[in-house]
Amino acid sequence: MTVRKTAEGRTIQGFKMKLYPGFAAEYEKRHNELWPEMQDMIHEYGGHNYSIFIDEETNTLFGYIEVDDPDTYAKSADTPINRKWWDFMASVMETNADNSPVSVDLPCAFHLD
């Protein structure tokens, strides 16, 4: 699939993750209380317009983020604050051995600014 970009030249990234059953409200609560240092890190690494949607019937999360540079944004995974966030969220969602979310990239088939 073609890499899609916004009018500002940002790369659009989409992905899906999975919640454990019964944790949709807790997931939303934790994100509504997103730590300021986590928000700062996302912006520092070029993340913008970040949204996550919950399909409560399947416990599937659908994420959307615009990034200035995918390679730079990928480096945010190794920051201490991101690792701390993964540890904090591991009790409500499917994770890998390092507590990173099990995540599947979704190709963008269409975008309209």
Contacts in CASP RR format, 6 or more apart in sequence:
PFRMAT RR
TARGET T0000
AUTHOR 0000-0000-0000
METHOD contacts of the structure
MODEL  1
MTVRKTAEGRTIQGFKMKLYPGFAAEYEKRHNELWPEMQDMIHEYGGHNY
SIFIDEETNTLFGYIEVDDPDTYAKSADTPINRKWWDFMASVMETNADNS
PVSVDLPCAFHLD
1 107 0 8 1.000
1 108 0 8 1.000
1 109 0 8 1.000
2 108 0 8 1.000
3 11 0 8 1.000
3 108 0 8 1.000
4 11 0 8 1.000
4 12 0 8 1.000
4 108 0 8 1.000
4 110 0 8 1.000
4 111 0 8 1.000
5 11 0 8 1.000
5 12 0 8 1.000
5 111 0 8 1.000
6 12 0 8 1.000
6 66 0 8 1.000
6 111 0 8 1.000
6 113 0 8 1.000
7 113 0 8 1.000
8 66 0 8 1.000
10 47 0 8 1.000
10 48 0 8 1.000
10 49 0 8 1.000
10 66 0 8 1.000
10 67 0 8 1.000
10 68 0 8 1.000
11 66 0 8 1.000
11 67 0 8 1.000
11 68 0 8 1.000
11 69 0 8 1.000
11 70 0 8 1.000
12 64 0 8 1.000
12 65 0 8 1.000
12 66 0 8 1.000
12 108 0 8 1.000
12 111 0 8 1.000
13 64 0 8 1.000
13 65 0 8 1.000
13 66 0 8 1.000
13 67 0 8 1.000
13 70 0 8 1.000
13 73 0 8 1.000
13 105 0 8 1.000
13 108 0 8 1.000
14 62 0 8 1.000
14 63 0 8 1.000
14 64 0 8 1.000
14 65 0 8 1.000
14 105 0 8 1.000
14 106 0 8 1.000
14 108 0 8 1.000
15 62 0 8 1.000
15 63 0 8 1.000
15 103 0 8 1.000
15 104 0 8 1.000
15 105 0 8 1.000
15 106 0 8 1.000
16 60 0 8 1.000
16 61 0 8 1.000
16 62 0 8 1.000
16 63 0 8 1.000
16 103 0 8 1.000
16 104 0 8 1.000
16 106 0 8 1.000
17 60 0 8 1.000
17 61 0 8 1.000
17 63 0 8 1.000
17 93 0 8 1.000
17 94 0 8 1.000
17 101 0 8 1.000
17 102 0 8 1.000
17 103 0 8 1.000
17 104 0 8 1.000
18 59 0 8 1.000
18 60 0 8 1.000
18 61 0 8 1.000
18 93 0 8 1.000
18 94 0 8 1.000
18 102 0 8 1.000
19 27 0 8 1.000
19 54 0 8 1.000
19 59 0 8 1.000
19 60 0 8 1.000
19 61 0 8 1.000
19 92 0 8 1.000
19 93 0 8 1.000
19 94 0 8 1.000
20 59 0 8 1.000
20 92 0 8 1.000
20 93 0 8 1.000
20 94 0 8 1.000
21 59 0 8 1.000
22 59 0 8 1.000
23 59 0 8 1.000
23 92 0 8 1.000
23 93 0 8 1.000
24 54 0 8 1.000
24 56 0 8 1.000
24 59 0 8 1.000
26 92 0 8 1.000
27 54 0 8 1.000
27 61 0 8 1.000
27 89 0 8 1.000
27 92 0 8 1.000
27 93 0 8 1.000
28 54 0 8 1.000
30 88 0 8 1.000
30 89 0 8 1.000
30 92 0 8 1.000
31 52 0 8 1.000
35 81 0 8 1.000
35 85 0 8 1.000
37 81 0 8 1.000
38 81 0 8 1.000
38 82 0 8 1.000
38 85 0 8 1.000
41 76 0 8 1.000
41 79 0 8 1.000
41 81 0 8 1.000
41 82 0 8 1.000
42 50 0 8 1.000
42 76 0 8 1.000
44 76 0 8 1.000
45 67 0 8 1.000
45 72 0 8 1.000
45 73 0 8 1.000
45 75 0 8 1.000
45 76 0 8 1.000
45 79 0 8 1.000
46 67 0 8 1.000
46 68 0 8 1.000
46 69 0 8 1.000
46 72 0 8 1.000
46 73 0 8 1.000
47 65 0 8 1.000
47 66 0 8 1.000
47 67 0 8 1.000
47 68 0 8 1.000
47 73 0 8 1.000
48 65 0 8 1.000
48 66 0 8 1.000
48 67 0 8 1.000
48 68 0 8 1.000
49 64 0 8 1.000
49 65 0 8 1.000
49 66 0 8 1.000
50 63 0 8 1.000
50 64 0 8 1.000
50 65 0 8 1.000
50 66 0 8 1.000
51 63 0 8 1.000
51 64 0 8 1.000
51 65 0 8 1.000
52 61 0 8 1.000
52 62 0 8 1.000
52 63 0 8 1.000
52 64 0 8 1.000
53 61 0 8 1.000
53 62 0 8 1.000
53 63 0 8 1.000
53 64 0 8 1.000
54 60 0 8 1.000
54 61 0 8 1.000
54 62 0 8 1.000
55 61 0 8 1.000
55 62 0 8 1.000
61 93 0 8 1.000
62 106 0 8 1.000
65 73 0 8 1.000
67 73 0 8 1.000
76 82 0 8 1.000
77 100 0 8 1.000
83 99 0 8 1.000
86 95 0 8 1.000
86 98 0 8 1.000
86 99 0 8 1.000
86 100 0 8 1.000
86 101 0 8 1.000
87 99 0 8 1.000
89 95 0 8 1.000
89 99 0 8 1.000
89 101 0 8 1.000
90 99 0 8 1.000
93 101 0 8 1.000
93 102 0 8 1.000
94 101 0 8 1.000
94 102 0 8 1.000
95 101 0 8 1.000
95 102 0 8 1.000
96 102 0 8 1.000
END
